[in-house]
Amino acid sequence: MMKNAPTKAQYAVIFISELKENIEGYAEEAAKMEALVKQQKGFVGMESVRDVKGITVSYWESLDAIKEWKMQEAHAQARSKGTNSFYKNYKVQVCKIERAYEFGM
């Protein structure tokens, strides 16, 4: 998990989710996607927390980079598996970063 948002990011994708009770294989799938996204052109970084709900914010250089990640075949398969096997519900928001600042990060 990153402690602060990268300065060169222009966009953030916010993924908020709630897991089902039986999530066998989830940790392995999440680790696979984390390794894969780090290789994706235009990916800048991400922050993630999970308790009752999970929140992952990924940072991107452009909307095109976000679209390319969404179309990436292994990611598409993982999304399908997530919808069918892992998540009770989720929400995705794509946001343009207009301003960012921090304290004590």
Buried (B, 14 or more C-beta within 10 A) or exposed (E): EEEEBBEEBBBBBEBBBBBEEEBEEBEEBBEEBEEBBEEBEBBBBBBBEEEEBBBBBBBBBEEEBBEBBEEBEEBEEBBEBBEEBBBEEBEEEBEEBEEEEEEEE
